């Protein structure tokens, strides 16, 4: 009789083979990491001798679950920030923290913890996408799990690369060295169409084709992405990436929430796998993926947890249940996505989605011995009805919990026995994770306490000159002064005309300064708006304030392009109050005695306070320079005939607040 | 110093009081089943002595969870039938099994198991609605859980009452005897508007008001219910039940999936509580309840698991997470229903929904000591971030699992310590539950094997006379025969004209017979359809078949009103094939030599076979009578001038199959 390394016996085997065979009183034999027999226990035990026998009495033996999409190292960011909009969550929290903390050490620790959690919940293979992916691969292989490890490529600098060319080179290197690993399938992950360029997608596809490895990406996760694509390219996301040759590669596409029937057909035709992420799609309010339509079209749709920062765990039992529940509610059909199909998504379909079905996804002779033992004999899963052949799937999907998994084997190696992890010592990992959390807390608390730090955290902010010289006058009639401005005393370098819509975010703590969100509409000579610019300006409180008539201020000022919505900034900065000031501004850049000044003629269109003002302004890094300019401004006012005009010390938001009868922030 | 029975110390206390206080290093003191102190450990321990101290180091102390709607005894039906439509599930499985098996013993066992599962998952109070509710109350009180126990009242006979008057009397009796129980609040549960009459709702409301106890009911669970109400009463469900005086009582309304803003306002104005059941609403595809709108309107919305037959468990951690997730996805707003609010729904809002907020729902001095200790220090909930005050709610709702609950106390009594149940021995209960499952399996297998048993199981079927005499002739021209029928040899007792639309369900096993779903449209003298009747007829295979020309058949025939849709019957009976035969039928009931016969003139409007037939038929319980009639038919044919007409032995579905060239069922 041939010898096996292990026989697992007395199990109810849920094979997930093509016939959907369920073997009562079944056994499997494992030899060299592969399944060499699957069948009735009596038959298997009379065909193989085995050095070791594992008794599964009263338990289910299932194919190890396949987590079709995650970001394992983000386990260290679990619960960092919840109940936020996607952009606030991603741009305001995840990315700043990643920029600051993500390192090889971070990725190794996060991966080890993720592996521990996945083993405990019956997952034997996962599709990962993150930075430092070789570190992820190494940690995973050490622990003994199987994974598709996809090195992220994005167009901007990332925590592990200064440029996308570096990421691509690192991906090539990683793939070539790990190509034949028994547990790891290395691959490349152009992050998403909106974080890549067409060229990056093309390069990644070529790389994946060259090495015949999968390509892992996010596609059509949010409605916003798809609408952007329709606007920019007159087509949705799937045909556009197809045009870039993405489907020349074996694609694993995460999410696919907002795709139509044609796109489903395209994905199916391309042999692409899809990773459906129910918790993440709900928690981030991305929407409801058309899972039933995808399955009906014959697409290989697996189930993923997504990263633990948007889930907040790696529990495939929850995801299976959710996939089924949501499909029923969305289609209005309680027979949709039955338990049996949800379990298939988490096993055989998931394996196909990862392009790894030759090795895993079912318990069949010839496949690798990746499996889990599940005890559904506990209280919450009882009683058991035997009438329907699908009852076992119903039990797994509708009542099974992560904690019901007792034993896990991958590639013939035990990773957990009787709920004890065999290849990991978790305690020191948790301690190290706690240390990261402590440091991240400090980083964020410091940042949260400072509007400036929050502004810097989202990127693009630049400091402006720290001295500001300015005078503001209330005007009844601007015509005489403007006539003199055009006279011989001044050289006009540039003129412009804007409509300015300013929203001031106000903070109780005056030390925070004021944050202004400005929409500048450029008005051309015909009076039509030709361009719009969005900017954020954070102005600190003045440290110095001098002169009566002309004013010299020393204060910090940061300026940044406002690439997101006012709504985003409002939620991200959480001001205590808000104020709106709209004005028409004609602006002249002039030269006067070899110094440059801006002259603004502002007509306030908000209600409640005097309407026309003239400002003369200049900025500089130098105090002595500022003092010279302050002196010049007095001469300028004389030449403009404005020496008797009423000076106004307050700035526009102060004037607006005074007009509204309030002195402090109001929500 | 005053003495306490217990001090629970070193906990992070999530009080859920009005200020949402979270006490780090906190303690509570319990005396006489009530909380006598809640605060910093040092303070509490310096104010009270205690005979017993429970150390909660590293753990959370939370108010016990409130399961706002369930049917505890249905724990015994968990997993019995899944992935089915509501009507097939309810009418085809739940109700027939309940009719057969629900007894006081069943309810006691199911309740004990449900209590075990709820204690293990941190639930300390539940709102129940079932039959034999006094048995439920008694079992719950024995175990030591708190519950709102609502005796079901329905218009039809139920497993515990022959009539609704009996249920009402039993409810009154139950309420009067349990009114002052320390753990149980007895109440009455008119099941739903569609299972009650206006009078029942009125009587129940009066009963609840008389004893000042809550009234528990299902409202607006499905769109079908609301549409029915709009059709029948020209208003949705909530205003209709209000008209019946339902809101004179303190109402707990389960589901409220399909209600509009006006109805939300009505519920709020009436002080009604709502039980939101996320898993059940998804799994049965009932829809998405407008939870965010309800909460914004100030309604007290709790969270319920519903019965374990539609969930399939009693895990409030899952329900909290789902409530939050779904609200986000449905509103498209990831900030909707944040973790903190979901946890409030499962505690303080749930207590209010049950009209029990004076006793439970938060950890505050003066409330009862109903609490749970939760260990979220395990792998799947780490690391912990401390920056946001809401992080603890996020941890509870987004990563907490039922298994994380370690200790549970109700009314000052420990029901679980270190995951060991203190008041229940589960093993014999599980064994007894297994015995029920075995018996139910046998009952259903027997029934599933027989179309007749399935027909009987859904009610209303009656057996018809077992002998059938009939002759069928193919006619070219029916006029001469009809002229003779109106002649002196025959007495016409009744005439009728129908359009008949027959759907035959065909089964591979000929012993099952054929099931016919017939729509009879009555056509009046003006040729307009005046009435429609839906009937099911199950005809067994003929046991005897005699005579060449006239035919005598002996076979079973069951007839039942078809009160559900064709779609329901199709899913419920799962035929292997189906066949459609539509015909125009003119029918005469005639007397001939003191015997009554039906004469049918049928014009088949389905395609593919001869169109006009004349049938003469009669049914009887007596074989000798049948033989007499068979003889008379030959005389009749002669008098009608049809002795040369071509007799047809096949029945319509056989003719149709032959015409379509098929001999066996086709899907």
Interface residues (C-beta under 8 A of the other chain):
Chain A: X76 X78 X79 X80 X81 X82 X83 X84 X85 X86 X89 X113 X116 X117 X120 X121 X279 X281 X282 X283 X284 X285 X286 X287 X288 X311 X312 X313 X314 X315 X318 X321 X322 X324 X325 X326 X328 X329 X331 X332 X333 X334 X335 X336 X338 X339 X379 X380 X381 X382 X383 X384 X385 X386 X387 X388 X390 X391 X394 X395 X398 X399 X401 X402 X403 X426 X430 X433 X434 X436 X437 X440 X441 X444 X445 X448 X571
Chain B: X76 X78 X79 X80 X81 X82 X83 X84 X85 X86 X89 X113 X116 X117 X120 X121 X279 X281 X282 X283 X284 X285 X286 X287 X288 X311 X312 X313 X314 X315 X318 X321 X322 X324 X325 X326 X328 X329 X331 X332 X333 X334 X335 X336 X338 X339 X379 X380 X381 X382 X383 X384 X385 X386 X387 X388 X390 X391 X394 X395 X398 X399 X401 X402 X403 X426 X430 X433 X434 X436 X437 X440 X441 X444 X445 X448 X571
